[in-house]
Amino acid sequence: MEIKLGRYKHFKGNEYELLGVAKHSETLEEYVIYRALYGDKGLWIRPKEMFFEKVTRDGKTFNRFEFLGK
């Protein structure tokens, strides 16, 4: 899977910047590193698979994060 760095929109509406991918030192699981583009602009990590998964709410399916561009 090609990882596109840049801006993403969470299915609940907030925007984030995906900064990169890192590996856990023990398990080698891949995590994405991203920054909120609102509020205190906090820095976050999430398992890569979770970041790119689909979620279903109220009978509708969405990408958890949708790529907006660079």
PDB file of N, CA, C and O in Angstrom, chain B, residues numbered from 101:
ATOM      1  N   MET B 101       0.831  -1.177   0.000  1.00  0.00           N
ATOM      2  CA  MET B 101       0.000   0.000   0.000  1.00  0.00           C
ATOM      3  C   MET B 101       0.882   1.250   0.000  1.00  0.00           C
ATOM      4  O   MET B 101       1.772   1.390   0.840  1.00  0.00           O
ATOM      5  N   GLU B 102       0.634   2.138  -0.931  1.00  0.00           N
ATOM      6  CA  GLU B 102       1.357   3.408  -1.002  1.00  0.00           C
ATOM      7  C   GLU B 102       0.774   4.366   0.032  1.00  0.00           C
ATOM      8  O   GLU B 102      -0.438   4.575   0.073  1.00  0.00           O
ATOM      9  N   ILE B 103       1.621   4.939   0.852  1.00  0.00           N
ATOM     10  CA  ILE B 103       1.190   5.892   1.869  1.00  0.00           C
ATOM     11  C   ILE B 103       1.416   7.296   1.328  1.00  0.00           C
ATOM     12  O   ILE B 103       2.546   7.668   1.009  1.00  0.00           O
ATOM     13  N   LYS B 104       0.348   8.074   1.224  1.00  0.00           N
ATOM     14  CA  LYS B 104       0.461   9.453   0.751  1.00  0.00           C
ATOM     15  C   LYS B 104       0.571  10.382   1.952  1.00  0.00           C
ATOM     16  O   LYS B 104      -0.322  10.431   2.798  1.00  0.00           O
ATOM     17  N   LEU B 105       1.677  11.117   2.017  1.00  0.00           N
ATOM     18  CA  LEU B 105       1.834  12.127   3.053  1.00  0.00           C
ATOM     19  C   LEU B 105       1.028  13.350   2.659  1.00  0.00           C
ATOM     20  O   LEU B 105       0.896  13.661   1.475  1.00  0.00           O
ATOM     21  N   GLY B 106       0.491  14.043   3.651  1.00  0.00           N
ATOM     22  CA  GLY B 106      -0.283  15.249   3.367  1.00  0.00           C
ATOM     23  C   GLY B 106      -1.497  15.343   4.266  1.00  0.00           C
ATOM     24  O   GLY B 106      -1.547  14.732   5.334  1.00  0.00           O
ATOM     25  N   ARG B 107      -2.475  16.115   3.822  1.00  0.00           N
ATOM     26  CA  ARG B 107      -3.666  16.387   4.622  1.00  0.00           C
ATOM     27  C   ARG B 107      -4.720  15.294   4.447  1.00  0.00           C
ATOM     28  O   ARG B 107      -4.945  14.785   3.348  1.00  0.00           O
ATOM     29  N   TYR B 108      -5.357  14.952   5.566  1.00  0.00           N
ATOM     30  CA  TYR B 108      -6.438  13.968   5.586  1.00  0.00           C
ATOM     31  C   TYR B 108      -7.596  14.528   6.392  1.00  0.00           C
ATOM     32  O   TYR B 108      -7.403  15.330   7.306  1.00  0.00           O
ATOM     33  N   LYS B 109      -8.791  14.100   6.048  1.00  0.00           N
ATOM     34  CA  LYS B 109      -9.981  14.476   6.808  1.00  0.00           C
ATOM     35  C   LYS B 109     -10.524  13.232   7.495  1.00  0.00           C
ATOM     36  O   LYS B 109     -10.778  12.217   6.847  1.00  0.00           O
ATOM     37  N   HIS B 110     -10.700  13.315   8.812  1.00  0.00           N
ATOM     38  CA  HIS B 110     -11.294  12.231   9.591  1.00  0.00           C
ATOM     39  C   HIS B 110     -12.784  12.179   9.268  1.00  0.00           C
ATOM     40  O   HIS B 110     -13.392  13.209   8.976  1.00  0.00           O
ATOM     41  N   PHE B 111     -13.366  11.001   9.317  1.00  0.00           N
ATOM     42  CA  PHE B 111     -14.766  10.873   8.928  1.00  0.00           C
ATOM     43  C   PHE B 111     -15.698  11.703   9.825  1.00  0.00           C
ATOM     44  O   PHE B 111     -16.844  11.950   9.450  1.00  0.00           O
ATOM     45  N   LYS B 112     -15.232  12.129  10.984  1.00  0.00           N
ATOM     46  CA  LYS B 112     -16.037  12.991  11.860  1.00  0.00           C
ATOM     47  C   LYS B 112     -15.842  14.474  11.536  1.00  0.00           C
ATOM     48  O   LYS B 112     -16.527  15.323  12.106  1.00  0.00           O
ATOM     49  N   GLY B 113     -14.905  14.800  10.615  1.00  0.00           N
ATOM     50  CA  GLY B 113     -14.803  16.168  10.126  1.00  0.00           C
ATOM     51  C   GLY B 113     -13.501  16.905  10.332  1.00  0.00           C
ATOM     52  O   GLY B 113     -13.198  17.807   9.552  1.00  0.00           O
ATOM     53  N   ASN B 114     -12.709  16.570  11.347  1.00  0.00           N
ATOM     54  CA  ASN B 114     -11.466  17.304  11.585  1.00  0.00           C
ATOM     55  C   ASN B 114     -10.385  16.921  10.580  1.00  0.00           C
ATOM     56  O   ASN B 114     -10.396  15.829  10.012  1.00  0.00           O
ATOM     57  N   GLU B 115      -9.441  17.858  10.374  1.00  0.00           N
ATOM     58  CA  GLU B 115      -8.352  17.620   9.425  1.00  0.00           C
ATOM     59  C   GLU B 115      -7.035  17.400  10.154  1.00  0.00           C
ATOM     60  O   GLU B 115      -6.794  17.943  11.232  1.00  0.00           O
ATOM     61  N   TYR B 116      -6.189  16.583   9.526  1.00  0.00           N
ATOM     62  CA  TYR B 116      -4.902  16.182  10.090  1.00  0.00           C
ATOM     63  C   TYR B 116      -3.863  16.158   8.980  1.00  0.00           C
ATOM     64  O   TYR B 116      -4.205  16.059   7.802  1.00  0.00           O
ATOM     65  N   GLU B 117      -2.597  16.249   9.361  1.00  0.00           N
ATOM     66  CA  GLU B 117      -1.496  16.098   8.406  1.00  0.00           C
ATOM     67  C   GLU B 117      -0.748  14.818   8.735  1.00  0.00           C
ATOM     68  O   GLU B 117      -0.216  14.672   9.835  1.00  0.00           O
ATOM     69  N   LEU B 118      -0.705  13.890   7.786  1.00  0.00           N
ATOM     70  CA  LEU B 118       0.053  12.654   7.948  1.00  0.00           C
ATOM     71  C   LEU B 118       1.519  12.974   7.673  1.00  0.00           C
ATOM     72  O   LEU B 118       1.876  13.393   6.572  1.00  0.00           O
ATOM     73  N   LEU B 119       2.369  12.773   8.691  1.00  0.00           N
ATOM     74  CA  LEU B 119       3.779  13.162   8.615  1.00  0.00           C
ATOM     75  C   LEU B 119       4.702  12.025   8.205  1.00  0.00           C
ATOM     76  O   LEU B 119       5.733  12.259   7.574  1.00  0.00           O
ATOM     77  N   GLY B 120       4.338  10.787   8.559  1.00  0.00           N
ATOM     78  CA  GLY B 120       5.217   9.674   8.232  1.00  0.00           C
ATOM     79  C   GLY B 120       4.737   8.378   8.839  1.00  0.00           C
ATOM     80  O   GLY B 120       3.682   8.310   9.470  1.00  0.00           O
ATOM     81  N   VAL B 121       5.541   7.346   8.630  1.00  0.00           N
ATOM     82  CA  VAL B 121       5.260   6.007   9.151  1.00  0.00           C
ATOM     83  C   VAL B 121       6.464   5.571   9.972  1.00  0.00           C
ATOM     84  O   VAL B 121       7.608   5.781   9.568  1.00  0.00           O
ATOM     85  N   ALA B 122       6.204   4.963  11.126  1.00  0.00           N
ATOM     86  CA  ALA B 122       7.272   4.458  11.994  1.00  0.00           C
ATOM     87  C   ALA B 122       6.959   3.020  12.376  1.00  0.00           C
ATOM     88  O   ALA B 122       5.808   2.590  12.301  1.00  0.00           O
ATOM     89  N   LYS B 123       7.989   2.269  12.790  1.00  0.00           N
ATOM     90  CA  LYS B 123       7.798   0.882  13.219  1.00  0.00           C
ATOM     91  C   LYS B 123       8.042   0.767  14.717  1.00  0.00           C
ATOM     92  O   LYS B 123       8.953   1.389  15.264  1.00  0.00           O
ATOM     93  N   HIS B 124       7.218  -0.034  15.363  1.00  0.00           N
ATOM     94  CA  HIS B 124       7.404  -0.353  16.780  1.00  0.00           C
ATOM     95  C   HIS B 124       8.699  -1.153  16.913  1.00  0.00           C
ATOM     96  O   HIS B 124       8.936  -2.071  16.127  1.00  0.00           O
ATOM     97  N   SER B 125       9.528  -0.825  17.879  1.00  0.00           N
ATOM     98  CA  SER B 125      10.850  -1.443  17.986  1.00  0.00           C
ATOM     99  C   SER B 125      10.805  -2.916  18.369  1.00  0.00           C
ATOM    100  O   SER B 125      11.738  -3.654  18.052  1.00  0.00           O
ATOM    101  N   GLU B 126       9.757  -3.361  19.034  1.00  0.00           N
ATOM    102  CA  GLU B 126       9.665  -4.757  19.459  1.00  0.00           C
ATOM    103  C   GLU B 126       8.856  -5.613  18.483  1.00  0.00           C
ATOM    104  O   GLU B 126       9.265  -6.718  18.127  1.00  0.00           O
ATOM    105  N   THR B 127       7.700  -5.085  18.054  1.00  0.00           N
ATOM    106  CA  THR B 127       6.783  -5.898  17.234  1.00  0.00           C
ATOM    107  C   THR B 127       6.918  -5.650  15.740  1.00  0.00           C
ATOM    108  O   THR B 127       6.434  -6.438  14.928  1.00  0.00           O
ATOM    109  N   LEU B 128       7.578  -4.550  15.377  1.00  0.00           N
ATOM    110  CA  LEU B 128       7.714  -4.082  13.994  1.00  0.00           C
ATOM    111  C   LEU B 128       6.382  -3.666  13.369  1.00  0.00           C
ATOM    112  O   LEU B 128       6.301  -3.463  12.158  1.00  0.00           O
ATOM    113  N   GLU B 129       5.329  -3.536  14.201  1.00  0.00           N
ATOM    114  CA  GLU B 129       4.050  -3.039  13.692  1.00  0.00           C
ATOM    115  C   GLU B 129       4.244  -1.611  13.197  1.00  0.00           C
ATOM    116  O   GLU B 129       4.949  -0.823  13.827  1.00  0.00           O
ATOM    117  N   GLU B 130       3.621  -1.278  12.073  1.00  0.00           N
ATOM    118  CA  GLU B 130       3.747   0.061  11.507  1.00  0.00           C
ATOM    119  C   GLU B 130       2.672   0.983  12.079  1.00  0.00           C
ATOM    120  O   GLU B 130       1.507   0.609  12.213  1.00  0.00           O
ATOM    121  N   TYR B 131       3.103   2.192  12.408  1.00  0.00           N
ATOM    122  CA  TYR B 131       2.228   3.236  12.932  1.00  0.00           C
ATOM    123  C   TYR B 131       2.352   4.464  12.053  1.00  0.00           C
ATOM    124  O   TYR B 131       3.425   4.735  11.512  1.00  0.00           O
ATOM    125  N   VAL B 132       1.270   5.210  11.903  1.00  0.00           N
ATOM    126  CA  VAL B 132       1.354   6.496  11.221  1.00  0.00           C
ATOM    127  C   VAL B 132       1.498   7.582  12.278  1.00  0.00           C
ATOM    128  O   VAL B 132       0.963   7.474  13.381  1.00  0.00           O
ATOM    129  N   ILE B 133       2.222   8.615  11.923  1.00  0.00           N
ATOM    130  CA  ILE B 133       2.429   9.776  12.781  1.00  0.00           C
ATOM    131  C   ILE B 133       1.697  10.930  12.107  1.00  0.00           C
ATOM    132  O   ILE B 133       1.948  11.243  10.943  1.00  0.00           O
ATOM    133  N   TYR B 134       0.790  11.558  12.849  1.00  0.00           N
ATOM    134  CA  TYR B 134       0.011  12.631  12.243  1.00  0.00           C
ATOM    135  C   TYR B 134      -0.247  13.746  13.245  1.00  0.00           C
ATOM    136  O   TYR B 134      -0.214  13.540  14.458  1.00  0.00           O
ATOM    137  N   ARG B 135      -0.507  14.946  12.700  1.00  0.00           N
ATOM    138  CA  ARG B 135      -0.701  16.144  13.519  1.00  0.00           C
ATOM    139  C   ARG B 135      -2.092  16.710  13.243  1.00  0.00           C
ATOM    140  O   ARG B 135      -2.521  16.812  12.094  1.00  0.00           O
ATOM    141  N   ALA B 136      -2.787  17.077  14.325  1.00  0.00           N
ATOM    142  CA  ALA B 136      -4.073  17.759  14.193  1.00  0.00           C
ATOM    143  C   ALA B 136      -3.845  19.128  13.558  1.00  0.00           C
ATOM    144  O   ALA B 136      -2.871  19.808  13.880  1.00  0.00           O
ATOM    145  N   LEU B 137      -4.718  19.524  12.678  1.00  0.00           N
ATOM    146  CA  LEU B 137      -4.637  20.845  12.052  1.00  0.00           C
ATOM    147  C   LEU B 137      -5.659  21.799  12.677  1.00  0.00           C
ATOM    148  O   LEU B 137      -6.186  22.689  12.009  1.00  0.00           O
ATOM    149  N   TYR B 138      -5.925  21.598  13.961  1.00  0.00           N
ATOM    150  CA  TYR B 138      -6.865  22.436  14.708  1.00  0.00           C
ATOM    151  C   TYR B 138      -6.419  22.431  16.175  1.00  0.00           C
ATOM    152  O   TYR B 138      -5.570  21.631  16.567  1.00  0.00           O
ATOM    153  N   GLY B 139      -6.985  23.309  16.963  1.00  0.00           N
ATOM    154  CA  GLY B 139      -6.714  23.335  18.402  1.00  0.00           C
ATOM    155  C   GLY B 139      -5.231  23.490  18.710  1.00  0.00           C
ATOM    156  O   GLY B 139      -4.551  24.347  18.146  1.00  0.00           O
ATOM    157  N   ASP B 140      -4.735  22.634  19.626  1.00  0.00           N
ATOM    158  CA  ASP B 140      -3.321  22.719  20.029  1.00  0.00           C
ATOM    159  C   ASP B 140      -2.383  22.023  19.051  1.00  0.00           C
ATOM    160  O   ASP B 140      -1.182  21.935  19.306  1.00  0.00           O
ATOM    161  N   LYS B 141      -2.913  21.529  17.937  1.00  0.00           N
ATOM    162  CA  LYS B 141      -2.139  20.879  16.865  1.00  0.00           C
ATOM    163  C   LYS B 141      -1.315  19.710  17.403  1.00  0.00           C
ATOM    164  O   LYS B 141      -0.145  19.538  17.058  1.00  0.00           O
ATOM    165  N   GLY B 142      -1.961  18.909  18.260  1.00  0.00           N
ATOM    166  CA  GLY B 142      -1.298  17.775  18.893  1.00  0.00           C
ATOM    167  C   GLY B 142      -0.749  16.764  17.902  1.00  0.00           C
ATOM    168  O   GLY B 142      -1.262  16.614  16.793  1.00  0.00           O
ATOM    169  N   LEU B 143       0.293  16.080  18.315  1.00  0.00           N
ATOM    170  CA  LEU B 143       0.946  15.039  17.525  1.00  0.00           C
ATOM    171  C   LEU B 143       0.428  13.687  18.013  1.00  0.00           C
ATOM    172  O   LEU B 143       0.397  13.430  19.216  1.00  0.00           O
ATOM    173  N   TRP B 144       0.020  12.822  17.077  1.00  0.00           N
ATOM    174  CA  TRP B 144      -0.626  11.552  17.385  1.00  0.00           C
ATOM    175  C   TRP B 144       0.017  10.410  16.618  1.00  0.00           C
ATOM    176  O   TRP B 144       0.653  10.624  15.586  1.00  0.00           O
ATOM    177  N   ILE B 145      -0.154   9.190  17.130  1.00  0.00           N
ATOM    178  CA  ILE B 145       0.197   7.985  16.375  1.00  0.00           C
ATOM    179  C   ILE B 145      -0.997   7.047  16.415  1.00  0.00           C
ATOM    180  O   ILE B 145      -1.825   7.112  17.323  1.00  0.00           O
ATOM    181  N   ARG B 146      -1.073   6.176  15.421  1.00  0.00           N
ATOM    182  CA  ARG B 146      -2.154   5.194  15.318  1.00  0.00           C
ATOM    183  C   ARG B 146      -1.625   4.046  14.473  1.00  0.00           C
ATOM    184  O   ARG B 146      -0.849   4.284  13.547  1.00  0.00           O
ATOM    185  N   PRO B 147      -2.017   2.814  14.758  1.00  0.00           N
ATOM    186  CA  PRO B 147      -1.597   1.719  13.882  1.00  0.00           C
ATOM    187  C   PRO B 147      -2.008   2.015  12.431  1.00  0.00           C
ATOM    188  O   PRO B 147      -3.123   2.463  12.165  1.00  0.00           O
ATOM    189  N   LYS B 148      -1.090   1.756  11.514  1.00  0.00           N
ATOM    190  CA  LYS B 148      -1.337   2.056  10.101  1.00  0.00           C
ATOM    191  C   LYS B 148      -2.627   1.419   9.607  1.00  0.00           C
ATOM    192  O   LYS B 148      -3.412   2.058   8.906  1.00  0.00           O
ATOM    193  N   GLU B 149      -2.847   0.159   9.973  1.00  0.00           N
ATOM    194  CA  GLU B 149      -4.055  -0.537   9.517  1.00  0.00           C
ATOM    195  C   GLU B 149      -5.319   0.160   9.997  1.00  0.00           C
ATOM    196  O   GLU B 149      -6.307   0.226   9.265  1.00  0.00           O
ATOM    197  N   MET B 150      -5.299   0.679  11.215  1.00  0.00           N
ATOM    198  CA  MET B 150      -6.467   1.377  11.757  1.00  0.00           C
ATOM    199  C   MET B 150      -6.671   2.720  11.048  1.00  0.00           C
ATOM    200  O   MET B 150      -7.806   3.100  10.759  1.00  0.00           O
ATOM    201  N   PHE B 151      -5.587   3.433  10.768  1.00  0.00           N
ATOM    202  CA  PHE B 151      -5.688   4.735  10.103  1.00  0.00           C
ATOM    203  C   PHE B 151      -6.388   4.591   8.752  1.00  0.00           C
ATOM    204  O   PHE B 151      -7.200   5.437   8.377  1.00  0.00           O
ATOM    205  N   PHE B 152      -6.073   3.517   8.022  1.00  0.00           N
ATOM    206  CA  PHE B 152      -6.598   3.349   6.672  1.00  0.00           C
ATOM    207  C   PHE B 152      -7.824   2.436   6.584  1.00  0.00           C
ATOM    208  O   PHE B 152      -8.276   2.118   5.484  1.00  0.00           O
ATOM    209  N   GLU B 153      -8.363   2.014   7.722  1.00  0.00           N
ATOM    210  CA  GLU B 153      -9.517   1.113   7.679  1.00  0.00           C
ATOM    211  C   GLU B 153     -10.809   1.854   7.367  1.00  0.00           C
ATOM    212  O   GLU B 153     -10.872   3.083   7.413  1.00  0.00           O
ATOM    213  N   LYS B 154     -11.830   1.081   7.051  1.00  0.00           N
ATOM    214  CA  LYS B 154     -13.174   1.616   6.849  1.00  0.00           C
ATOM    215  C   LYS B 154     -13.943   1.446   8.150  1.00  0.00           C
ATOM    216  O   LYS B 154     -13.753   0.471   8.878  1.00  0.00           O
ATOM    217  N   VAL B 155     -14.820   2.415   8.433  1.00  0.00           N
ATOM    218  CA  VAL B 155     -15.671   2.351   9.613  1.00  0.00           C
ATOM    219  C   VAL B 155     -17.122   2.474   9.164  1.00  0.00           C
ATOM    220  O   VAL B 155     -17.424   3.131   8.168  1.00  0.00           O
ATOM    221  N   THR B 156     -18.005   1.838   9.905  1.00  0.00           N
ATOM    222  CA  THR B 156     -19.431   1.911   9.593  1.00  0.00           C
ATOM    223  C   THR B 156     -20.148   2.583  10.747  1.00  0.00           C
ATOM    224  O   THR B 156     -20.030   2.165  11.899  1.00  0.00           O
ATOM    225  N   ARG B 157     -20.888   3.625  10.426  1.00  0.00           N
ATOM    226  CA  ARG B 157     -21.693   4.350  11.408  1.00  0.00           C
ATOM    227  C   ARG B 157     -23.062   4.623  10.803  1.00  0.00           C
ATOM    228  O   ARG B 157     -23.167   5.067   9.660  1.00  0.00           O
ATOM    229  N   ASP B 158     -24.097   4.359  11.566  1.00  0.00           N
ATOM    230  CA  ASP B 158     -25.470   4.613  11.125  1.00  0.00           C
ATOM    231  C   ASP B 158     -25.754   3.994   9.762  1.00  0.00           C
ATOM    232  O   ASP B 158     -26.447   4.591   8.938  1.00  0.00           O
ATOM    233  N   GLY B 159     -25.216   2.793   9.521  1.00  0.00           N
ATOM    234  CA  GLY B 159     -25.456   2.077   8.280  1.00  0.00           C
ATOM    235  C   GLY B 159     -24.657   2.561   7.082  1.00  0.00           C
ATOM    236  O   GLY B 159     -24.836   2.052   5.975  1.00  0.00           O
ATOM    237  N   LYS B 160     -23.775   3.541   7.285  1.00  0.00           N
ATOM    238  CA  LYS B 160     -22.950   4.065   6.189  1.00  0.00           C
ATOM    239  C   LYS B 160     -21.503   3.709   6.460  1.00  0.00           C
ATOM    240  O   LYS B 160     -21.057   3.708   7.607  1.00  0.00           O
ATOM    241  N   THR B 161     -20.765   3.403   5.386  1.00  0.00           N
ATOM    242  CA  THR B 161     -19.360   3.032   5.502  1.00  0.00           C
ATOM    243  C   THR B 161     -18.488   4.155   4.950  1.00  0.00           C
ATOM    244  O   THR B 161     -18.748   4.694   3.875  1.00  0.00           O
ATOM    245  N   PHE B 162     -17.446   4.496   5.711  1.00  0.00           N
ATOM    246  CA  PHE B 162     -16.531   5.581   5.358  1.00  0.00           C
ATOM    247  C   PHE B 162     -15.099   5.106   5.531  1.00  0.00           C
ATOM    248  O   PHE B 162     -14.833   4.179   6.295  1.00  0.00           O
ATOM    249  N   ASN B 163     -14.172   5.745   4.816  1.00  0.00           N
ATOM    250  CA  ASN B 163     -12.763   5.621   5.164  1.00  0.00           C
ATOM    251  C   ASN B 163     -12.584   6.388   6.468  1.00  0.00           C
ATOM    252  O   ASN B 163     -13.123   7.485   6.613  1.00  0.00           O
ATOM    253  N   ARG B 164     -11.836   5.829   7.419  1.00  0.00           N
ATOM    254  CA  ARG B 164     -11.608   6.554   8.685  1.00  0.00           C
ATOM    255  C   ARG B 164     -10.964   7.911   8.382  1.00  0.00           C
ATOM    256  O   ARG B 164     -11.363   8.925   8.954  1.00  0.00           O
ATOM    257  N   PHE B 165      -9.966   7.937   7.483  1.00  0.00           N
ATOM    258  CA  PHE B 165      -9.320   9.171   7.044  1.00  0.00           C
ATOM    259  C   PHE B 165      -9.330   9.200   5.525  1.00  0.00           C
ATOM    260  O   PHE B 165      -8.991   8.210   4.878  1.00  0.00           O
ATOM    261  N   GLU B 166      -9.720  10.333   4.959  1.00  0.00           N
ATOM    262  CA  GLU B 166      -9.774  10.520   3.512  1.00  0.00           C
ATOM    263  C   GLU B 166      -8.692  11.494   3.097  1.00  0.00           C
ATOM    264  O   GLU B 166      -8.604  12.591   3.649  1.00  0.00           O
ATOM    265  N   PHE B 167      -7.852  11.107   2.119  1.00  0.00           N
ATOM    266  CA  PHE B 167      -6.765  11.950   1.639  1.00  0.00           C
ATOM    267  C   PHE B 167      -7.329  13.190   0.952  1.00  0.00           C
ATOM    268  O   PHE B 167      -8.214  13.087   0.102  1.00  0.00           O
ATOM    269  N   LEU B 168      -6.812  14.370   1.326  1.00  0.00           N
ATOM    270  CA  LEU B 168      -7.239  15.630   0.722  1.00  0.00           C
ATOM    271  C   LEU B 168      -6.203  16.200  -0.237  1.00  0.00           C
ATOM    272  O   LEU B 168      -6.558  16.913  -1.176  1.00  0.00           O
ATOM    273  N   GLY B 169      -4.944  15.899  -0.016  1.00  0.00           N
ATOM    274  CA  GLY B 169      -3.875  16.419  -0.871  1.00  0.00           C
ATOM    275  C   GLY B 169      -2.682  16.843  -0.039  1.00  0.00           C
ATOM    276  O   GLY B 169      -2.672  16.702   1.184  1.00  0.00           O
ATOM    277  N   LYS B 170      -1.689  17.359  -0.716  1.00  0.00           N
ATOM    278  CA  LYS B 170      -0.428  17.753  -0.059  1.00  0.00           C
ATOM    279  C   LYS B 170      -0.555  19.045   0.701  1.00  0.00           C
ATOM    280  O   LYS B 170       0.414  19.505   1.304  1.00  0.00           O
TER     281      LYS B 170
END
